[in-house]
Amino acid sequence: MTTPAHRIAFGDQLRRLRQEHGWASQEAFAHHAGLDRTYISLIERGRRNPTLDVIVRLAHALEVQPADLLTTLE
Amino acid sequence: MTTPAHRIAFGDQLRRLRQEHGWASQEAFAHHAGLDRTYISLIERGRRNPTLDVIVRLAHALEVQPADLLTTLE
């Protein structure tokens, strides 16, 4: 099953914002967001289908707007 | 359990965009989006936690950008 483009785009955007906002380490960011590091890694590789609640949790942890995580999706 | 504010905001935004884009009927929109009408109704009332795949499907059905469905979320 090919990975949907929007999951890849979301994962790339999460990684980009995480790094831009000073979270070089997935581990530290996962702890800060209250999520599992493996889950963050899988989302960033487009291999998970996060819910709205997770998207908002990630946005709050990054101190960005939830919509910012979807700006690269078409 | 109180309904998270972001689910209510998402539901309101979906209803607003659906109506603005000429889909007065949830039934017709649900059919167009390939989703169940009851599910659309529950999302619009903030009682469901849609995944990224569903958010993108809704956006495509409305012919808007996925981020447009989250602009009112904080």
Backbone of each chain as nested JSON, in Angstrom:
{
  "chains": [
    {"id": "A", "residues": [
      {"number": 1, "name": "MET", "atoms": {"N": [0.856, -1.185, 0.0], "CA": [0.0, 0.0, 0.0], "C": [0.902, 1.248, 0.0]}},
      {"number": 2, "name": "THR", "atoms": {"N": [0.724, 2.124, -1.044], "CA": [1.545, 3.323, -1.07], "C": [1.046, 4.278, 0.022]}},
      {"number": 3, "name": "THR", "atoms": {"N": [1.984, 5.019, 0.597], "CA": [1.646, 5.965, 1.652], "C": [1.005, 7.21, 1.042]}},
      {"number": 4, "name": "PRO", "atoms": {"N": [-0.179, 7.582, 1.528], "CA": [-0.834, 8.78, 0.983], "C": [0.077, 10.011, 1.076]}},
      {"number": 5, "name": "ALA", "atoms": {"N": [0.072, 10.812, 0.002], "CA": [0.957, 11.982, -0.076], "C": [0.74, 12.932, 1.102]}},
      {"number": 6, "name": "HIS", "atoms": {"N": [-0.519, 13.046, 1.546], "CA": [-0.766, 14.024, 2.609], "C": [-0.153, 13.582, 3.95]}},
      {"number": 7, "name": "ARG", "atoms": {"N": [-0.011, 12.254, 4.147], "CA": [0.628, 11.806, 5.4], "C": [2.132, 12.112, 5.349]}},
      {"number": 8, "name": "ILE", "atoms": {"N": [2.72, 11.962, 4.164], "CA": [4.144, 12.283, 3.998], "C": [4.353, 13.784, 4.198]}},
      {"number": 9, "name": "ALA", "atoms": {"N": [3.461, 14.576, 3.575], "CA": [3.584, 16.031, 3.692], "C": [3.424, 16.462, 5.148]}},
      {"number": 10, "name": "PHE", "atoms": {"N": [2.463, 15.859, 5.852], "CA": [2.258, 16.197, 7.272], "C": [3.503, 15.845, 8.086]}},
      {"number": 11, "name": "GLY", "atoms": {"N": [4.051, 14.663, 7.838], "CA": [5.245, 14.235, 8.574], "C": [6.428, 15.143, 8.329]}},
      {"number": 12, "name": "ASP", "atoms": {"N": [6.61, 15.53, 7.071], "CA": [7.713, 16.441, 6.743], "C": [7.519, 17.802, 7.425]}},
      {"number": 13, "name": "GLN", "atoms": {"N": [6.273, 18.273, 7.425], "CA": [5.986, 19.579, 8.046], "C": [6.201, 19.504, 9.564]}},
      {"number": 14, "name": "LEU", "atoms": {"N": [5.807, 18.405, 10.176], "CA": [6.025, 18.247, 11.621], "C": [7.525, 18.286, 11.911]}},
      {"number": 15, "name": "ARG", "atoms": {"N": [8.317, 17.521, 11.118], "CA": [9.775, 17.498, 11.344], "C": [10.363, 18.905, 11.167]}},
      {"number": 16, "name": "ARG", "atoms": {"N": [9.93, 19.577, 10.103], "CA": [10.462, 20.927, 9.808], "C": [10.163, 21.881, 10.974]}},
      {"number": 17, "name": "LEU", "atoms": {"N": [8.9, 21.901, 11.418], "CA": [8.518, 22.814, 12.514], "C": [9.204, 22.42, 13.823]}},
      {"number": 18, "name": "ARG", "atoms": {"N": [9.319, 21.102, 14.05], "CA": [9.999, 20.648, 15.278], "C": [11.435, 21.205, 15.296]}},
      {"number": 19, "name": "GLN", "atoms": {"N": [12.134, 21.052, 14.202], "CA": [13.546, 21.476, 14.15], "C": [13.638, 23.008, 14.194]}},
      {"number": 20, "name": "GLU", "atoms": {"N": [12.741, 23.675, 13.467], "CA": [12.753, 25.159, 13.46], "C": [12.493, 25.712, 14.859]}},
      {"number": 21, "name": "HIS", "atoms": {"N": [11.732, 24.957, 15.649], "CA": [11.369, 25.452, 16.982], "C": [12.296, 24.896, 18.065]}},
      {"number": 22, "name": "GLY", "atoms": {"N": [13.468, 24.423, 17.618], "CA": [14.531, 24.062, 18.547], "C": [14.457, 22.683, 19.148]}},
      {"number": 23, "name": "TRP", "atoms": {"N": [13.586, 21.85, 18.642], "CA": [13.51, 20.478, 19.166], "C": [14.296, 19.551, 18.254]}},
      {"number": 24, "name": "ALA", "atoms": {"N": [15.621, 19.593, 18.4], "CA": [16.477, 18.761, 17.545], "C": [16.214, 17.277, 17.831]}},
      {"number": 25, "name": "SER", "atoms": {"N": [15.891, 16.986, 19.084], "CA": [15.718, 15.586, 19.492], "C": [14.243, 15.188, 19.498]}},
      {"number": 26, "name": "GLN", "atoms": {"N": [13.942, 14.118, 18.744], "CA": [12.562, 13.588, 18.756], "C": [12.194, 13.179, 20.186]}},
      {"number": 27, "name": "GLU", "atoms": {"N": [13.178, 12.612, 20.879], "CA": [12.943, 12.108, 22.239], "C": [12.472, 13.23, 23.162]}},
      {"number": 28, "name": "ALA", "atoms": {"N": [13.216, 14.333, 23.128], "CA": [12.873, 15.462, 24.007], "C": [11.511, 16.044, 23.616]}},
      {"number": 29, "name": "PHE", "atoms": {"N": [11.279, 16.166, 22.302], "CA": [9.999, 16.717, 21.85], "C": [8.841, 15.795, 22.233]}},
      {"number": 30, "name": "ALA", "atoms": {"N": [9.026, 14.482, 22.049], "CA": [7.964, 13.513, 22.388], "C": [7.613, 13.624, 23.866]}},
      {"number": 31, "name": "HIS", "atoms": {"N": [8.643, 13.713, 24.69], "CA": [8.411, 13.838, 26.143], "C": [7.626, 15.119, 26.439]}},
      {"number": 32, "name": "HIS", "atoms": {"N": [8.04, 16.214, 25.802], "CA": [7.388, 17.517, 25.993], "C": [5.916, 17.47, 25.561]}},
      {"number": 33, "name": "ALA", "atoms": {"N": [5.654, 16.722, 24.453], "CA": [4.281, 16.646, 23.913], "C": [3.432, 15.588, 24.626]}},
      {"number": 34, "name": "GLY", "atoms": {"N": [4.101, 14.791, 25.464], "CA": [3.365, 13.733, 26.156], "C": [2.986, 12.592, 25.23]}},
      {"number": 35, "name": "LEU", "atoms": {"N": [3.846, 12.368, 24.227], "CA": [3.61, 11.285, 23.28], "C": [4.842, 10.377, 23.229]}},
      {"number": 36, "name": "ASP", "atoms": {"N": [4.677, 9.197, 22.639], "CA": [5.776, 8.245, 22.555], "C": [6.717, 8.629, 21.401]}},
      {"number": 37, "name": "ARG", "atoms": {"N": [8.018, 8.502, 21.652], "CA": [9.001, 8.885, 20.613], "C": [8.785, 8.08, 19.33]}},
      {"number": 38, "name": "THR", "atoms": {"N": [8.529, 6.802, 19.472], "CA": [8.343, 5.947, 18.293], "C": [7.157, 6.45, 17.467]}},
      {"number": 39, "name": "TYR", "atoms": {"N": [6.121, 6.883, 18.177], "CA": [4.922, 7.392, 17.477], "C": [5.272, 8.664, 16.703]}},
      {"number": 40, "name": "ILE", "atoms": {"N": [6.045, 9.566, 17.333], "CA": [6.47, 10.792, 16.646], "C": [7.277, 10.409, 15.394]}},
      {"number": 41, "name": "SER", "atoms": {"N": [8.178, 9.467, 15.547], "CA": [9.029, 9.036, 14.431], "C": [8.174, 8.473, 13.29]}},
      {"number": 42, "name": "LEU", "atoms": {"N": [7.194, 7.666, 13.624], "CA": [6.318, 7.06, 12.605], "C": [5.468, 8.128, 11.918]}},
      {"number": 43, "name": "ILE", "atoms": {"N": [4.974, 9.109, 12.687], "CA": [4.19, 10.2, 12.075], "C": [5.08, 10.969, 11.095]}},
      {"number": 44, "name": "GLU", "atoms": {"N": [6.313, 11.28, 11.54], "CA": [7.211, 12.077, 10.692], "C": [7.575, 11.336, 9.408]}},
      {"number": 45, "name": "ARG", "atoms": {"N": [7.509, 9.994, 9.432], "CA": [7.797, 9.216, 8.226], "C": [6.523, 8.9, 7.431]}},
      {"number": 46, "name": "GLY", "atoms": {"N": [5.427, 9.558, 7.825], "CA": [4.183, 9.388, 7.067], "C": [3.524, 8.046, 7.261]}},
      {"number": 47, "name": "ARG", "atoms": {"N": [3.88, 7.366, 8.318], "CA": [3.378, 6.004, 8.496], "C": [2.283, 5.891, 9.571]}},
      {"number": 48, "name": "ARG", "atoms": {"N": [1.744, 7.004, 9.982], "CA": [0.627, 7.021, 10.911], "C": [-0.412, 8.039, 10.438]}},
      {"number": 49, "name": "ASN", "atoms": {"N": [-1.644, 7.886, 10.931], "CA": [-2.783, 8.702, 10.513], "C": [-3.326, 9.398, 11.758]}},
      {"number": 50, "name": "PRO", "atoms": {"N": [-2.636, 10.463, 12.212], "CA": [-2.977, 11.084, 13.501], "C": [-4.375, 11.677, 13.499]}},
      {"number": 51, "name": "THR", "atoms": {"N": [-4.971, 11.696, 14.672], "CA": [-6.301, 12.294, 14.823], "C": [-6.178, 13.797, 15.064]}},
      {"number": 52, "name": "LEU", "atoms": {"N": [-7.341, 14.463, 15.025], "CA": [-7.404, 15.901, 15.298], "C": [-6.821, 16.206, 16.684]}},
      {"number": 53, "name": "ASP", "atoms": {"N": [-7.153, 15.396, 17.667], "CA": [-6.632, 15.605, 19.029], "C": [-5.098, 15.576, 19.034]}},
      {"number": 54, "name": "VAL", "atoms": {"N": [-4.498, 14.624, 18.31], "CA": [-3.033, 14.524, 18.264], "C": [-2.452, 15.726, 17.51]}},
      {"number": 55, "name": "ILE", "atoms": {"N": [-3.094, 16.114, 16.41], "CA": [-2.621, 17.263, 15.629], "C": [-2.596, 18.508, 16.524]}},
      {"number": 56, "name": "VAL", "atoms": {"N": [-3.641, 18.711, 17.315], "CA": [-3.711, 19.878, 18.2], "C": [-2.659, 19.765, 19.311]}},
      {"number": 57, "name": "ARG", "atoms": {"N": [-2.482, 18.564, 19.843], "CA": [-1.469, 18.354, 20.892], "C": [-0.067, 18.683, 20.344]}},
      {"number": 58, "name": "LEU", "atoms": {"N": [0.223, 18.226, 19.117], "CA": [1.523, 18.508, 18.498], "C": [1.696, 20.015, 18.298]}},
      {"number": 59, "name": "ALA", "atoms": {"N": [0.634, 20.676, 17.832], "CA": [0.707, 22.126, 17.588], "C": [0.974, 22.874, 18.894]}},
      {"number": 60, "name": "HIS", "atoms": {"N": [0.273, 22.49, 19.941], "CA": [0.47, 23.165, 21.234], "C": [1.893, 22.949, 21.733]}},
      {"number": 61, "name": "ALA", "atoms": {"N": [2.421, 21.736, 21.548], "CA": [3.784, 21.438, 22.0], "C": [4.803, 22.272, 21.221]}},
      {"number": 62, "name": "LEU", "atoms": {"N": [4.495, 22.558, 19.966], "CA": [5.394, 23.362, 19.122], "C": [5.129, 24.856, 19.271]}},
      {"number": 63, "name": "GLU", "atoms": {"N": [4.025, 25.187, 19.962], "CA": [3.572, 26.576, 20.098], "C": [3.327, 27.214, 18.727]}},
      {"number": 64, "name": "VAL", "atoms": {"N": [2.626, 26.439, 17.863], "CA": [2.169, 26.953, 16.57], "C": [0.658, 26.73, 16.505]}},
      {"number": 65, "name": "GLN", "atoms": {"N": [0.023, 27.306, 15.466], "CA": [-1.41, 27.071, 15.266], "C": [-1.599, 25.684, 14.635]}},
      {"number": 66, "name": "PRO", "atoms": {"N": [-2.658, 24.947, 15.01], "CA": [-2.897, 23.636, 14.386], "C": [-2.887, 23.697, 12.85]}},
      {"number": 67, "name": "ALA", "atoms": {"N": [-3.431, 24.766, 12.278], "CA": [-3.464, 24.884, 10.808], "C": [-2.051, 24.921, 10.222]}},
      {"number": 68, "name": "ASP", "atoms": {"N": [-1.067, 25.399, 11.011], "CA": [0.315, 25.488, 10.518], "C": [0.869, 24.105, 10.161]}},
      {"number": 69, "name": "LEU", "atoms": {"N": [0.354, 23.075, 10.795], "CA": [0.853, 21.715, 10.527], "C": [0.291, 21.172, 9.21]}},
      {"number": 70, "name": "LEU", "atoms": {"N": [-0.738, 21.862, 8.649], "CA": [-1.38, 21.35, 7.431], "C": [-1.159, 22.236, 6.213]}},
      {"number": 71, "name": "THR", "atoms": {"N": [-0.371, 23.314, 6.392], "CA": [-0.253, 24.288, 5.287], "C": [0.363, 23.691, 4.024]}},
      {"number": 72, "name": "THR", "atoms": {"N": [1.13, 22.609, 4.164], "CA": [1.779, 22.041, 2.959], "C": [0.93, 20.937, 2.331]}},
      {"number": 73, "name": "LEU", "atoms": {"N": [-0.25, 20.666, 2.917], "CA": [-1.112, 19.604, 2.366], "C": [-2.045, 20.168, 1.294]}},
      {"number": 74, "name": "GLU", "atoms": {"N": [-2.247, 19.366, 0.238], "CA": [-3.156, 19.831, -0.83], "C": [-4.443, 19.053, -0.83]}}
    ]},
    {"id": "B", "residues": [
      {"number": 1, "name": "MET", "atoms": {"N": [-17.818, 13.845, 30.323], "CA": [-16.576, 14.336, 29.745], "C": [-16.899, 15.549, 28.862]}},
      {"number": 2, "name": "THR", "atoms": {"N": [-16.294, 16.74, 29.133], "CA": [-16.572, 17.911, 28.305], "C": [-15.895, 17.716, 26.944]}},
      {"number": 3, "name": "THR", "atoms": {"N": [-16.57, 18.227, 25.928], "CA": [-16.041, 18.103, 24.575], "C": [-14.913, 19.111, 24.363]}},
      {"number": 4, "name": "PRO", "atoms": {"N": [-13.745, 18.618, 23.917], "CA": [-12.624, 19.542, 23.701], "C": [-13.008, 20.689, 22.768]}},
      {"number": 5, "name": "ALA", "atoms": {"N": [-12.563, 21.891, 23.112], "CA": [-12.922, 23.083, 22.335], "C": [-12.527, 22.949, 20.868]}},
      {"number": 6, "name": "HIS", "atoms": {"N": [-11.378, 22.287, 20.618], "CA": [-10.929, 22.227, 19.224], "C": [-11.846, 21.336, 18.375]}},
      {"number": 7, "name": "ARG", "atoms": {"N": [-12.491, 20.342, 19.008], "CA": [-13.418, 19.501, 18.233], "C": [-14.67, 20.305, 17.878]}},
      {"number": 8, "name": "ILE", "atoms": {"N": [-15.102, 21.151, 18.8], "CA": [-16.27, 22.006, 18.544], "C": [-15.932, 23.016, 17.444]}},
      {"number": 9, "name": "ALA", "atoms": {"N": [-14.739, 23.607, 17.563], "CA": [-14.314, 24.601, 16.562], "C": [-14.206, 23.953, 15.182]}},
      {"number": 10, "name": "PHE", "atoms": {"N": [-13.655, 22.742, 15.141], "CA": [-13.537, 22.036, 13.86], "C": [-14.918, 21.751, 13.275]}},
      {"number": 11, "name": "GLY", "atoms": {"N": [-15.82, 21.289, 14.097], "CA": [-17.177, 20.983, 13.635], "C": [-17.889, 22.202, 13.109]}},
      {"number": 12, "name": "ASP", "atoms": {"N": [-17.753, 23.314, 13.834], "CA": [-18.367, 24.567, 13.393], "C": [-17.776, 25.019, 12.057]}},
      {"number": 13, "name": "GLN", "atoms": {"N": [-16.45, 24.89, 11.919], "CA": [-15.779, 25.313, 10.68], "C": [-16.211, 24.425, 9.512]}},
      {"number": 14, "name": "LEU", "atoms": {"N": [-16.349, 23.12, 9.765], "CA": [-16.813, 22.213, 8.706], "C": [-18.216, 22.615, 8.258]}},
      {"number": 15, "name": "ARG", "atoms": {"N": [-19.116, 22.862, 9.217], "CA": [-20.489, 23.256, 8.868], "C": [-20.489, 24.56, 8.08]}},
      {"number": 16, "name": "ARG", "atoms": {"N": [-19.667, 25.524, 8.556], "CA": [-19.626, 26.843, 7.893], "C": [-19.162, 26.686, 6.434]}},
      {"number": 17, "name": "LEU", "atoms": {"N": [-18.056, 25.957, 6.243], "CA": [-17.506, 25.78, 4.88], "C": [-18.467, 24.962, 4.014]}},
      {"number": 18, "name": "ARG", "atoms": {"N": [-19.098, 23.954, 4.603], "CA": [-20.054, 23.129, 3.84], "C": [-21.18, 24.025, 3.304]}},
      {"number": 19, "name": "GLN", "atoms": {"N": [-21.722, 24.866, 4.158], "CA": [-22.845, 25.725, 3.748], "C": [-22.368, 26.801, 2.768]}},
      {"number": 20, "name": "GLU", "atoms": {"N": [-21.19, 27.374, 3.044], "CA": [-20.659, 28.416, 2.151], "C": [-20.396, 27.865, 0.744]}},
      {"number": 21, "name": "HIS", "atoms": {"N": [-20.069, 26.569, 0.692], "CA": [-19.739, 25.955, -0.607], "C": [-20.945, 25.252, -1.226]}},
      {"number": 22, "name": "GLY", "atoms": {"N": [-22.147, 25.646, -0.746], "CA": [-23.376, 25.219, -1.414], "C": [-23.905, 23.862, -1.016]}},
      {"number": 23, "name": "TRP", "atoms": {"N": [-23.342, 23.264, -0.008], "CA": [-23.849, 21.959, 0.434], "C": [-24.794, 22.162, 1.618]}},
      {"number": 24, "name": "ALA", "atoms": {"N": [-26.016, 22.618, 1.28], "CA": [-26.995, 22.873, 2.344], "C": [-27.349, 21.563, 3.065]}},
      {"number": 25, "name": "SER", "atoms": {"N": [-27.345, 20.473, 2.321], "CA": [-27.755, 19.18, 2.883], "C": [-26.552, 18.35, 3.324]}},
      {"number": 26, "name": "GLN", "atoms": {"N": [-26.569, 17.935, 4.6], "CA": [-25.508, 17.054, 5.106], "C": [-25.515, 15.751, 4.301]}},
      {"number": 27, "name": "GLU", "atoms": {"N": [-26.708, 15.286, 3.978], "CA": [-26.879, 14.02, 3.254], "C": [-26.148, 14.076, 1.905]}},
      {"number": 28, "name": "ALA", "atoms": {"N": [-26.408, 15.147, 1.153], "CA": [-25.795, 15.267, -0.178], "C": [-24.279, 15.403, -0.045]}},
      {"number": 29, "name": "PHE", "atoms": {"N": [-23.841, 16.194, 0.939], "CA": [-22.396, 16.38, 1.126], "C": [-21.738, 15.062, 1.534]}},
      {"number": 30, "name": "ALA", "atoms": {"N": [-22.367, 14.348, 2.47], "CA": [-21.807, 13.067, 2.941], "C": [-21.644, 12.107, 1.765]}},
      {"number": 31, "name": "HIS", "atoms": {"N": [-22.662, 12.043, 0.924], "CA": [-22.596, 11.16, -0.248], "C": [-21.44, 11.578, -1.163]}},
      {"number": 32, "name": "HIS", "atoms": {"N": [-21.327, 12.897, -1.376], "CA": [-20.268, 13.44, -2.232], "C": [-18.883, 13.119, -1.671]}},
      {"number": 33, "name": "ALA", "atoms": {"N": [-18.767, 13.174, -0.332], "CA": [-17.464, 12.943, 0.321], "C": [-17.18, 11.452, 0.529]}},
      {"number": 34, "name": "GLY", "atoms": {"N": [-18.211, 10.628, 0.28], "CA": [-18.027, 9.181, 0.489], "C": [-17.973, 8.817, 1.958]}},
      {"number": 35, "name": "LEU", "atoms": {"N": [-18.715, 9.588, 2.748], "CA": [-18.763, 9.327, 4.194], "C": [-20.227, 9.186, 4.62]}},
      {"number": 36, "name": "ASP", "atoms": {"N": [-20.429, 8.672, 5.813], "CA": [-21.78, 8.465, 6.318], "C": [-22.347, 9.783, 6.859]}},
      {"number": 37, "name": "ARG", "atoms": {"N": [-23.64, 10.04, 6.573], "CA": [-24.24, 11.304, 7.016], "C": [-24.183, 11.439, 8.544]}},
      {"number": 38, "name": "THR", "atoms": {"N": [-24.436, 10.358, 9.228], "CA": [-24.423, 10.423, 10.697], "C": [-23.045, 10.844, 11.204]}},
      {"number": 39, "name": "TYR", "atoms": {"N": [-22.028, 10.321, 10.536], "CA": [-20.638, 10.644, 10.933], "C": [-20.37, 12.136, 10.713]}},
      {"number": 40, "name": "ILE", "atoms": {"N": [-20.831, 12.674, 9.56], "CA": [-20.678, 14.108, 9.291], "C": [-21.374, 14.909, 10.388]}},
      {"number": 41, "name": "SER", "atoms": {"N": [-22.59, 14.496, 10.721], "CA": [-23.374, 15.191, 11.741], "C": [-22.64, 15.175, 13.092]}},
      {"number": 42, "name": "LEU", "atoms": {"N": [-22.097, 14.035, 13.456], "CA": [-21.379, 13.912, 14.742], "C": [-20.11, 14.769, 14.741]}},
      {"number": 43, "name": "ILE", "atoms": {"N": [-19.384, 14.793, 13.601], "CA": [-18.18, 15.633, 13.513], "C": [-18.58, 17.103, 13.685]}},
      {"number": 44, "name": "GLU", "atoms": {"N": [-19.653, 17.507, 12.995], "CA": [-20.075, 18.914, 13.043], "C": [-20.513, 19.319, 14.441]}},
      {"number": 45, "name": "ARG", "atoms": {"N": [-20.958, 18.345, 15.259], "CA": [-21.346, 18.646, 16.633], "C": [-20.195, 18.426, 17.612]}},
      {"number": 46, "name": "GLY", "atoms": {"N": [-18.981, 18.251, 17.054], "CA": [-17.802, 18.124, 17.91], "C": [-17.735, 16.823, 18.68]}},
      {"number": 47, "name": "ARG", "atoms": {"N": [-18.46, 15.82, 18.214], "CA": [-18.538, 14.57, 18.971], "C": [-17.713, 13.445, 18.356]}},
      {"number": 48, "name": "ARG", "atoms": {"N": [-16.876, 13.768, 17.413], "CA": [-15.954, 12.809, 16.844], "C": [-14.555, 13.416, 16.721]}},
      {"number": 49, "name": "ASN", "atoms": {"N": [-13.55, 12.558, 16.622], "CA": [-12.152, 12.952, 16.585], "C": [-11.563, 12.471, 15.259]}},
      {"number": 50, "name": "PRO", "atoms": {"N": [-11.844, 13.183, 14.155], "CA": [-11.477, 12.711, 12.831], "C": [-9.968, 12.602, 12.649]}},
      {"number": 51, "name": "THR", "atoms": {"N": [-9.571, 11.67, 11.804], "CA": [-8.147, 11.496, 11.497], "C": [-7.728, 12.451, 10.379]}},
      {"number": 52, "name": "LEU", "atoms": {"N": [-6.413, 12.491, 10.162], "CA": [-5.858, 13.308, 9.083], "C": [-6.465, 12.895, 7.734]}},
      {"number": 53, "name": "ASP", "atoms": {"N": [-6.597, 11.603, 7.504], "CA": [-7.169, 11.121, 6.234], "C": [-8.588, 11.67, 6.038]}},
      {"number": 54, "name": "VAL", "atoms": {"N": [-9.39, 11.678, 7.102], "CA": [-10.775, 12.179, 7.005], "C": [-10.769, 13.689, 6.783]}},
      {"number": 55, "name": "ILE", "atoms": {"N": [-9.879, 14.396, 7.484], "CA": [-9.779, 15.854, 7.333], "C": [-9.459, 16.193, 5.871]}},
      {"number": 56, "name": "VAL", "atoms": {"N": [-8.523, 15.446, 5.275], "CA": [-8.143, 15.703, 3.876], "C": [-9.296, 15.34, 2.935]}},
      {"number": 57, "name": "ARG", "atoms": {"N": [-9.993, 14.233, 3.227], "CA": [-11.143, 13.834, 2.405], "C": [-12.228, 14.91, 2.44]}},
      {"number": 58, "name": "LEU", "atoms": {"N": [-12.514, 15.45, 3.632], "CA": [-13.51, 16.523, 3.781], "C": [-13.074, 17.755, 2.988]}},
      {"number": 59, "name": "ALA", "atoms": {"N": [-11.788, 18.107, 3.087], "CA": [-11.281, 19.296, 2.383], "C": [-11.415, 19.117, 0.869]}},
      {"number": 60, "name": "HIS", "atoms": {"N": [-11.051, 17.954, 0.389], "CA": [-11.154, 17.707, -1.06], "C": [-12.607, 17.781, -1.508]}},
      {"number": 61, "name": "ALA", "atoms": {"N": [-13.524, 17.244, -0.696], "CA": [-14.952, 17.27, -1.052], "C": [-15.476, 18.704, -1.091]}},
      {"number": 62, "name": "LEU", "atoms": {"N": [-14.914, 19.564, -0.234], "CA": [-15.322, 20.974, -0.187], "C": [-14.533, 21.824, -1.18]}},
      {"number": 63, "name": "GLU", "atoms": {"N": [-13.482, 21.213, -1.772], "CA": [-12.572, 21.939, -2.666], "C": [-11.918, 23.125, -1.953]}},
      {"number": 64, "name": "VAL", "atoms": {"N": [-11.462, 22.846, -0.722], "CA": [-10.677, 23.834, 0.037], "C": [-9.363, 23.157, 0.43]}},
      {"number": 65, "name": "GLN", "atoms": {"N": [-8.429, 23.953, 0.967], "CA": [-7.178, 23.374, 1.463], "C": [-7.437, 22.726, 2.829]}},
      {"number": 66, "name": "PRO", "atoms": {"N": [-6.785, 21.591, 3.127], "CA": [-6.975, 20.971, 4.439], "C": [-6.771, 21.956, 5.604]}},
      {"number": 67, "name": "ALA", "atoms": {"N": [-5.785, 22.845, 5.471], "CA": [-5.519, 23.81, 6.555], "C": [-6.726, 24.719, 6.794]}},
      {"number": 68, "name": "ASP", "atoms": {"N": [-7.536, 24.937, 5.76], "CA": [-8.706, 25.822, 5.908], "C": [-9.694, 25.283, 6.947]}},
      {"number": 69, "name": "LEU", "atoms": {"N": [-9.688, 23.973, 7.153], "CA": [-10.62, 23.382, 8.127], "C": [-10.134, 23.59, 9.555]}},
      {"number": 70, "name": "LEU", "atoms": {"N": [-8.855, 24.03, 9.716], "CA": [-8.3, 24.178, 11.077], "C": [-8.012, 25.632, 11.448]}},
      {"number": 71, "name": "THR", "atoms": {"N": [-8.352, 26.568, 10.551], "CA": [-7.936, 27.961, 10.802], "C": [-8.557, 28.539, 12.077]}},
      {"number": 72, "name": "THR", "atoms": {"N": [-9.683, 28.001, 12.523], "CA": [-10.33, 28.581, 13.717], "C": [-9.887, 27.87, 14.997]}},
      {"number": 73, "name": "LEU", "atoms": {"N": [-8.967, 26.873, 14.848], "CA": [-8.501, 26.153, 16.032], "C": [-7.287, 26.839, 16.648]}},
      {"number": 74, "name": "GLU", "atoms": {"N": [-7.304, 26.865, 18.003], "CA": [-6.141, 27.506, 18.662], "C": [-5.229, 26.472, 19.298]}}
    ]}
  ]
}
